[in-house]
Amino acid sequence: MTRLLLCRIAGVFALLWPVVSVAQTPVDCTRNRDQARWFVRAGPAGEATGMNDRPFGSLAEVERCAPAGATITVLAPAEGAASLDGGIRLKDRQKLLGPAPVGGGKPAARLTNTGGSGDAITLAHGNEVAHLHIDNPAGAAIFGDNVNGTNLHDLLLTRRGTAPPTRLDTSVCRVVKTADAVDMSQSVLRGCTGRQVGGRIKSAIVLLVDDAAGVANVKYSIQRLAIQDNPVHEQPQFLWPVGVYLSAAGRVSALLDLQDSSVENVVRGLIIWASDRSTITAQITNLRLDSLRSDGISPGTGFVCSGRDATFDSGGLNCAKLAPAPVSDARVVLNIDRLRFSDTLRHGQPNDAGVIEPAAYDQGRSTIELHVQRSDITDAAAAGFFTFYITGRPGKDVMDFGCVNPDPAGTAPDPGACRRAGYTSLGQNRIFGNSRNSKSYTPQAEIALQGPGAMMAQGNYFGDIAPADGKGDALGECHIMIWPETSDKELPPVRQIPNARCELYGVPGQPSPTGIDGRFHLASDPRPPKK
């Protein structure tokens, strides 16, 4: 009885007195004598000061203490320690660096973010991020919204997701409509999908920019980056949808320099999308893409139903709920050198996964310009290259895969005439072995123009397939098709051409494609496989 009474009294006092917090006292940031250099390490922190000999044990601590412009070093983890979790939001001009691996091995310092936004690293202006392994974040490995001067290099980004990646905040997509137009000055478009909605699923690297960046020109540098998603695609919804996703809106101009990098096992390799009056110029050098479910590189402009009214209903597109759509006068320019595409694990989806697929949703307003040279456009499930100008078309497109002489009657090289015509590619692309997993009237199609436009593809190697005589194939005459007006309607080609290697689609409501100039083809493989 006495024991019971004492227990009850103790219980009363437990209710009356506040519970003592077990949370740790915030670290004293002033204990680090060098405020320009900070250190963090996964594992027991001990009496941490943020210095090299007493590193912090969490990203939250180093984020709070390190000022703008500081260098944060992520040390190799303690034995058996998990990745540093929680993510980090960088300040302007900060550097986030791991120790450079010896002998070219993978980075030892590991970060992730399994909660909240799921983003492992959130960028500010002028950040450098290098020598880190970002492993299995719930959202983006690296997220940058309206930042400039980004320098990413020597990074490994991996994912083995058990749930879909988190989505973009809906605040980065707001389409303000009047009765018959979109108020572009009030709208926020940098985070919208092509169908004008927010909440896009995050990719491995997400870069969004518009006029709110505060500068007219922004620059991103990415070098020696490796993105590796799950090679097992039993749950494709858990994959990153894109390796690198760059979207620009407003009147800003963005420059992307992507070098010596690789993307494997995601859905798409790169999406580079411009809307409103923005411009994106990308220099892509020595990029390897392997085992993607869909396209390797997808440049594009605008929004679905742009320039259409609500009565438009054709080709599977109904604009009743999408019109009016934002109107764009955007520009995308890609200079691609030494792209290597393959599908080792055969993830490419039928009639979907091409190497490069430009798309335009505007009605003859924006510009898409591609210059591709010394690249391997091979092994795709769909055509190696195809345009998607079905519900829209660019005002100007330059599809430059090599120019020897732009004169249709020319028989000798004339590089000066090529330059004057706007063609800068050397050619020397390997374009063969595509349409591997597609149902088509041309089972050997390498190139398809769907909708208006022309393609310069001189000086390339189209394989030695038909016939296999050691001399290299000519591209030959293109297969002429009619695009079905409804998605469930298939029309036969105007004329069957056996062993055709290219297709031209006439799209109702759009001008017809002009043609593909594949002259001066190479008789031998410029980069034969090593034996």
C-alpha positions in Angstrom: 0.0 0.0 0.0 2.8 2.3 0.9 4.7 1.4 -2.3 1.6 2.1 -4.4 1.1 5.5 -2.7 4.7 6.5 -3.4 4.3 5.5 -7.0 1.2 7.7 -7.4 3.0 10.6 -5.8 5.9 10.1 -8.1 3.5 10.1 -11.1 2.0 13.4 -9.9 5.4 15.1 -9.7 6.2 13.7 -13.2 3.2 15.6 -14.5 4.0 18.8 -12.7 7.6 19.1 -13.5 8.8 19.6 -17.1 10.6 16.7 -18.8 14.3 17.3 -19.1 15.3 17.4 -22.8 17.7 14.8 -24.0 18.6 16.9 -27.1 22.3 17.8 -27.4 23.3 21.4 -26.8 24.1 23.1 -30.1 27.8 23.1 -30.8 29.8 26.3 -30.2 30.8 27.4 -33.7 33.4 29.8 -32.3 35.6 26.9 -31.1 36.9 26.4 -34.6 39.9 28.7 -34.9 39.8 28.7 -38.7 36.4 29.8 -39.7 37.2 29.3 -43.4 37.8 25.5 -43.1 35.4 23.0 -41.6 35.4 19.2 -41.3 32.6 16.6 -40.9 32.8 12.9 -40.6 30.2 10.1 -40.3 30.6 8.3 -37.0 30.9 9.2 -33.3 31.7 12.9 -33.1 33.1 13.1 -29.5 33.9 16.7 -28.4 33.6 18.2 -31.9 34.8 21.6 -32.9 34.5 21.3 -36.7 38.3 21.2 -37.0 40.2 18.5 -38.8 41.2 16.7 -35.6 37.7 17.0 -34.1 35.2 17.0 -37.0 31.5 17.4 -36.6 29.4 14.2 -36.8 26.5 15.6 -38.7 25.7 17.7 -41.8 23.3 19.8 -39.8 26.2 21.0 -37.5 28.5 22.0 -40.3 25.7 23.6 -42.2 24.9 25.8 -39.2 28.5 26.8 -38.4 30.3 27.2 -41.8 29.9 30.7 -43.2 29.6 31.7 -46.8 32.8 31.1 -48.8 34.0 28.4 -46.4 35.5 25.1 -47.5 33.7 22.1 -45.9 35.6 18.8 -46.1 33.7 15.5 -45.7 36.2 13.1 -44.3 36.2 9.3 -45.0 33.7 7.7 -42.6 34.6 5.9 -39.4 34.8 2.1 -39.7 31.3 0.7 -40.2 29.6 4.2 -40.2 26.6 4.8 -42.4 26.5 7.7 -44.9 26.1 11.2 -43.4 22.3 11.7 -43.5 20.0 14.7 -43.5 21.3 16.6 -46.5 23.1 19.9 -46.5 22.0 23.3 -47.8 25.1 25.2 -49.0 25.7 28.9 -48.7 27.1 31.2 -51.4 30.7 30.3 -52.6 31.1 27.4 -50.3 33.0 24.3 -51.3 31.9 20.8 -50.3 34.8 18.4 -50.9 35.7 14.9 -50.1 39.3 13.6 -50.1 40.4 12.8 -53.6 40.6 9.0 -54.0 43.9 7.4 -54.7 44.4 5.7 -58.1 41.0 6.8 -59.5 38.9 4.8 -57.1 35.4 5.8 -56.0 35.0 8.5 -53.4 35.2 7.4 -49.8 33.1 10.2 -48.3 29.4 9.4 -48.5 26.3 11.6 -48.2 22.5 11.0 -48.4 19.2 12.4 -47.3 16.5 9.9 -46.4 13.9 12.4 -45.1 12.3 15.8 -45.8 12.9 17.0 -49.3 15.2 14.1 -49.9 17.8 16.3 -51.6 21.3 15.4 -50.5 22.9 18.7 -51.5 21.1 22.0 -52.2 23.2 24.5 -54.0 23.7 28.2 -53.7 25.7 30.6 -55.9 29.2 29.7 -56.7 29.4 26.3 -55.1 32.1 23.7 -55.9 31.2 20.1 -55.0 33.7 17.3 -55.6 35.0 13.9 -54.6 31.8 12.7 -53.0 29.6 9.6 -53.2 26.0 10.6 -52.9 24.2 7.3 -52.2 20.5 6.6 -52.4 18.9 10.0 -51.5 15.1 10.1 -51.3 15.1 13.0 -53.8 17.7 14.6 -55.9 21.4 14.0 -55.3 22.1 17.6 -56.2 19.4 20.3 -56.4 20.0 23.9 -57.7 17.2 26.4 -58.0 18.2 29.8 -59.5 21.9 29.4 -58.8 24.9 30.5 -60.8 28.5 29.4 -61.0 28.0 25.8 -60.2 31.1 23.6 -60.4 30.4 19.8 -60.0 33.2 17.3 -60.6 34.5 13.9 -59.6 31.2 12.7 -58.2 29.5 9.3 -57.9 25.7 9.4 -57.6 23.9 6.1 -56.9 20.4 5.0 -56.1 18.7 1.8 -55.2 15.3 3.2 -54.4 12.4 1.4 -52.7 10.0 4.2 -53.4 9.7 6.9 -56.1 11.9 9.9 -55.7 10.4 12.9 -54.0 8.8 15.7 -56.2 9.6 19.3 -56.8 7.8 21.8 -54.7 4.7 23.1 -56.5 5.9 26.7 -55.9 8.3 26.5 -58.9 5.3 26.0 -61.2 2.5 28.6 -61.3 0.7 29.3 -64.6 -1.5 32.4 -64.4 -4.2 32.4 -67.1 -6.6 35.0 -68.3 -9.5 34.3 -70.5 -7.5 33.7 -73.6 -3.8 33.9 -72.7 -1.2 33.3 -70.1 0.2 36.2 -68.0 3.9 35.4 -68.5 5.0 38.2 -66.2 3.1 36.6 -63.3 3.7 32.9 -64.1 6.5 30.7 -62.7 7.5 28.1 -65.3 10.9 26.8 -64.5 9.5 23.8 -62.6 6.5 23.0 -64.7 6.1 19.8 -66.7 5.3 20.0 -70.4 1.6 19.8 -69.4 1.9 22.9 -67.2 1.7 21.2 -63.9 4.0 21.2 -60.9 5.3 18.4 -58.8 7.7 16.8 -61.3 9.6 13.8 -59.9 13.1 14.8 -59.0 16.1 13.5 -61.0 19.7 12.8 -60.0 20.7 16.4 -60.7 18.0 19.1 -61.0 18.9 22.6 -62.2 16.1 25.2 -62.5 16.6 28.8 -63.5 14.6 31.9 -64.5 14.9 35.6 -64.1 14.8 35.3 -60.3 18.4 34.1 -60.4 19.2 37.8 -60.4 21.6 37.6 -63.4 21.1 37.5 -67.1 23.6 34.6 -67.7 24.2 31.5 -65.5 26.8 28.8 -66.0 27.0 25.2 -64.8 30.1 23.1 -65.1 29.9 19.3 -64.7 33.0 17.1 -65.1 33.8 13.5 -64.4 30.3 12.7 -63.0 29.0 9.1 -62.8 25.3 8.5 -62.2 24.3 4.9 -61.6 20.7 3.8 -60.8 19.5 0.3 -60.1 20.4 -2.1 -62.9 17.4 -4.2 -62.0 14.3 -2.5 -63.5 11.5 -4.6 -61.9 10.2 -1.4 -60.3 10.9 1.3 -62.9 8.9 3.9 -61.0 11.6 3.9 -58.3 14.3 5.1 -60.7 15.5 8.6 -61.2 13.5 9.8 -64.2 16.6 11.7 -65.6 20.3 11.8 -65.0 20.7 15.6 -65.5 17.6 17.8 -65.8 18.0 21.4 -66.8 15.0 23.7 -67.2 15.2 27.4 -68.0 12.4 30.0 -68.3 12.0 33.8 -68.4 14.7 35.7 -70.3 17.7 34.1 -68.8 20.6 32.5 -70.7 22.1 29.3 -69.3 25.4 27.7 -70.3 26.1 24.0 -69.5 29.5 22.5 -69.9 29.3 18.7 -69.4 32.4 16.6 -69.9 33.8 13.1 -69.3 30.7 11.8 -67.6 28.4 8.8 -67.6 24.7 8.0 -66.9 23.5 4.4 -66.4 20.2 2.7 -65.7 18.0 5.8 -65.2 14.9 6.5 -67.4 16.4 9.3 -69.5 20.0 10.5 -69.7 19.6 14.3 -70.1 16.6 16.6 -70.5 17.5 20.2 -71.6 14.3 22.3 -71.8 13.8 26.0 -72.5 10.6 27.9 -72.3 9.4 31.6 -72.4 12.3 33.6 -73.9 15.2 31.7 -72.3 18.3 30.2 -74.0 20.2 27.1 -73.1 23.6 26.4 -74.7 25.2 23.1 -73.8 28.7 21.8 -74.7 28.5 18.0 -74.2 31.8 16.2 -74.6 32.7 12.6 -74.0 29.4 11.5 -72.4 28.6 7.8 -72.0 25.0 6.7 -71.8 24.1 3.0 -71.1 21.0 0.9 -70.4 18.4 3.7 -70.2 14.7 3.0 -70.5 14.0 6.0 -72.8 16.0 8.6 -74.7 19.6 9.5 -74.2 19.4 13.2 -74.7 16.0 15.1 -75.0 16.3 18.8 -75.9 13.0 20.7 -76.2 11.0 23.9 -76.0 7.7 25.1 -74.8 4.5 23.5 -73.5 1.8 21.2 -74.8 -1.0 23.1 -76.6 1.1 26.2 -76.9 -0.4 28.2 -79.8 -3.5 26.1 -79.9 -7.0 26.9 -78.7 -9.2 24.8 -76.6 -10.9 23.2 -79.6 -7.7 21.5 -80.8 -8.1 17.7 -80.7 -5.7 15.7 -82.9 -3.0 13.1 -82.8 -4.1 12.0 -79.3 -3.8 15.6 -78.0 -6.9 17.3 -76.6 -6.3 21.0 -75.6 -9.7 21.5 -73.9 -8.2 21.7 -70.4 -4.6 22.9 -71.4 -5.3 25.9 -73.6 -4.3 28.6 -73.3 -0.8 27.4 -72.8 2.4 29.6 -72.2 3.9 30.8 -75.5 7.7 30.5 -75.9 10.3 32.0 -78.1 13.1 29.9 -76.5 16.4 28.6 -77.9 18.3 25.4 -77.3 21.7 24.8 -78.8 23.6 21.5 -78.2 27.2 20.9 -79.3 27.8 17.2 -78.9 31.2 15.6 -79.4 32.1 12.0 -78.6 28.8 10.8 -77.3 28.7 7.0 -76.6 25.3 5.3 -76.4 24.7 1.7 -75.7 22.0 -0.5 -74.1 24.0 -3.3 -72.5 21.2 -4.5 -70.2 18.5 -4.1 -72.8 16.4 -1.7 -70.8 15.3 0.4 -73.8 11.6 0.4 -74.3 10.1 -0.4 -77.8 9.4 2.6 -80.1 10.6 4.9 -77.3 14.3 4.8 -76.4 16.4 6.7 -79.0 19.8 8.3 -78.6 18.7 11.9 -79.3 15.1 13.1 -79.6 14.4 16.9 -79.9 10.8 17.9 -79.3 9.0 21.2 -79.8 5.5 22.2 -78.6 5.5 25.7 -79.9 3.9 26.6 -83.3 6.8 27.8 -85.3 8.4 30.1 -82.8 11.4 28.6 -80.9 14.8 27.4 -82.1 16.4 24.0 -81.6 20.0 23.6 -82.9 22.0 20.4 -82.7 25.6 19.9 -83.8 26.8 16.3 -83.3 30.1 14.8 -84.3 32.4 11.8 -83.6 29.6 10.1 -81.7 28.3 6.5 -81.5 24.5 6.5 -82.2 24.1 2.8 -82.0 22.2 0.0 -80.2 19.0 2.1 -79.5 15.7 0.3 -79.1 14.1 3.0 -81.3 15.6 5.0 -84.2 19.0 6.4 -83.2 17.8 9.9 -83.9 14.3 11.2 -84.3 12.5 14.5 -84.1 9.2 14.8 -82.3 7.5 17.7 -84.1 4.0 16.2 -83.9 1.8 18.7 -82.0 4.3 21.6 -82.4 7.4 22.6 -84.4 10.3 25.0 -83.9 10.5 28.2 -85.9 14.1 27.2 -86.8 15.8 23.9 -86.4 19.4 23.0 -87.4 20.0 19.2 -87.3 23.7 19.1 -88.1 25.3 15.6 -87.9 28.1 16.4 -90.3 28.6 18.6 -93.4 31.0 18.0 -96.3 29.3 20.1 -98.9 25.8 21.5 -98.5 25.4 22.0 -102.3 23.0 19.3 -103.5 25.1 19.1 -106.7 28.5 19.4 -104.9 30.9 16.5 -105.3 34.0 17.8 -103.4 34.4 18.9 -99.8 33.6 22.6 -99.1 34.0 23.3 -95.4 33.6 27.0 -96.0 30.2 26.6 -97.5 29.2 24.4 -94.6 30.1 27.1 -92.1 28.3 29.7 -94.1 25.2 27.5 -94.0 25.4 27.2 -90.2 26.8 23.6 -90.1 29.9 23.1 -87.9 29.9 19.3 -87.3 32.7 17.2 -88.7 30.5 14.2 -89.0 32.3 10.9 -88.4 29.4 9.6 -86.4 28.7 5.9 -86.2 24.9 5.6 -86.9 23.8 2.0 -87.2 22.2 -1.0 -85.4 19.3 1.0 -84.1 15.5 0.2 -84.0 16.6 -2.9 -82.2 13.4 -3.3 -80.2 10.8 -1.5 -82.1 7.8 -2.3 -84.3 8.2 -0.3 -87.5 7.7 -0.5 -91.2 11.4 0.0 -91.5 13.1 -2.4 -89.0 16.5 -1.1 -89.8 15.6 2.6 -89.4 18.5 4.7 -88.0 16.9 8.2 -88.4 13.4 9.5 -88.4 12.1 13.0 -89.0 8.6 13.3 -87.6 7.2 16.5 -88.8 8.9 19.5 -90.6 12.6 20.1 -90.9 15.7 18.8 -92.7 18.8 17.0 -91.5 22.4 17.3 -92.6 24.1 14.0 -92.0 27.1 13.9 -94.3 30.4 12.1 -93.7 29.1 9.4 -91.4 29.4 5.7 -91.1 26.1 3.9 -91.4 27.4 0.4 -90.7 28.1 -2.5 -93.1 24.7 -4.2 -92.9 22.9 -4.3 -96.2 24.9 -5.7 -98.0 27.7 -6.7 -95.7 30.5 -6.2 -98.2 33.1 -4.4 -96.2 32.4 -1.1 -98.0 30.1 0.7 -95.6 26.4 1.4 -96.4 24.9 4.5 -97.9 21.9 5.9 -96.0 19.8 5.4 -99.0 16.3 6.6 -99.9 14.2 7.5 -96.9 11.0 5.7 -96.2 7.9 8.0 -96.5 5.2 7.6 -93.9 2.0 9.3 -92.9 1.6 10.1 -89.2 -1.8 8.7 -87.8 -4.2 11.5 -86.7 -5.3 9.3 -83.8 -3.2 7.2 -81.5 -5.0 4.0 -82.4 -4.9 4.4 -86.1 -2.1 3.0 -88.2 -1.7 4.0 -91.8 0.6 2.1 -94.3 3.5 3.9 -95.7 3.0 5.6 -99.0 5.7 3.4 -100.6 7.5 0.4 -99.2 11.3 0.5 -99.5 13.1 -2.7 -98.6 16.0 -2.3 -96.1 15.2 1.5 -95.6 17.5 3.1 -93.1 15.5 6.4 -92.6 11.9 7.6 -92.3 10.1 10.8 -93.1 6.7 11.4 -91.5 4.2 13.8 -92.8 2.2 15.1 -89.9 -1.3 16.5 -90.4 -1.4 20.2 -89.7 2.4 20.5 -89.9 4.7 21.2 -92.9 6.3 18.1 -94.3 9.9 17.1 -93.6 12.3 18.2 -96.3 14.7 15.3 -96.2 18.0 13.9 -94.9 21.3 14.5 -96.7 23.4 11.5 -96.0 25.9 11.9 -98.8 29.7 11.4 -98.6 29.1 8.4 -96.3 32.2 6.7 -94.9 33.3 3.4 -96.4 35.0 2.2 -93.2 34.3 2.4 -89.5 36.1 5.5 -88.0 36.3 3.8 -84.6 36.2 0.0 -85.1 35.6 -2.1 -82.0 38.7 -3.3 -80.3 39.4 -7.0 -80.8 
